[in-house]
Amino acid sequence: MQENPGPQFPYGASPPGYPYPPQPPSWFLPAPHGARFDHLARNAAARVWRSIVGTLVIAVGFVAIGIVVVFGSVTLAEIFGLPWPVDRFTGLPLGTPFGLAMTLLSIAPVLLLVLGTAALLQRRRPGTLSSVAGRLRWSWLAPCALLAVLALALGQGAQWLALTSAGLDAQMLGWAGWQAFLPLIVVILLLVPFQAAAEEYVFRGWFMQALGAHVRSPIWGIVIGSALFASLHGYSWAGLLDVFAFGAVMAWLSVRTGGLEAAIALHVVNNVVAFGISAAAGNLQDALDQGKVPVPWQALTGTVVQLGVYAFGVMYLAKKQSISTTSQ
């Protein structure tokens, strides 16, 4: 007696409920369910070697991109007879539109490097570097940006009071004229958001998650990442403490709000205003040469006020808007 072969389907057809044509397995592995922001790299491919190799790729790429951009800019200046974007004797970037653009472009492309490294080495969707939603939450970033403006204004006011009370020069404003200011502010508005975001994706995104894939507590990623972030700056001890505190608070907020939006918002506002004020006053060169003007310790008063107001405000808004802090 012939055995029943079961239901037959026409050639090229699939059983009901089955996809056709058959779908190849996705390269991207699903993110863990209910995970904190710093644990989003804990997928099935998570291995210590992937985190180490990825960090080395980004570190080397960071330096390589900077070298290529600087040498490329100098080459263009020589070919087209433009003023050099760097000082021929010190090698430091000049406070010109070309010099500023070179400086910002030596960092901004690292954003693409970070996203690509997460996709290729960790086999996860690049959007998981942005937030627990798997994307940048623009509707959350917008109120954070408005709050960042308020916090910065209050911080600058507190800094002015602290410096004047100590008898120090607190002059923050100046005017070099529209002819000098306009080209610089165009460069600032176009490139600073990408430069600031790139730094956040490296230190509060990649590094926090690469370490968080293997370490339970976020404190290690917060402290070590903030120390590495500060080490890339050339300020005096007070300035380095300021940068470390900024990085630590931004990392903490990234964990508590489930994404980089709050950190990106304050970083962009900070840099746009800082570069903008320097450009308006005609002393952008001093701002680019971080070690030239020591940061007085009294200026840390402004840092405490700004970061305190911002952290409190972000947590209040996050609770008010029910911002998700874990992956779904």
ZIGI-V974233 format. One line per field, one symbol per residue. ss: DSSP state (~ for helix, > for strand, _ for the rest). Layout:
ss->???
This chain:
ss->____________________________________~~~________~~~~~~~~~~~~~~~~~~~~~~~~~~~~~~~~~_____>______>___~~~~~~~~~~~~_~~~~~~~~~~~~____~~~~_>______~~~~~~~~~~~~~~~~~~~~~~~~~~~~____________~~~~~~~~~~~~~~~~~~~~~~~~~~~~~~~~~~~______~~~~~~~~~~~~~_____~~~~~~~~~~~~~~~~~~~~~_>_~~~~~~~~~~~~~~~~~~~~~__~~~~~________~~~~~~~~~~~~~~~~~~~~~~~~________
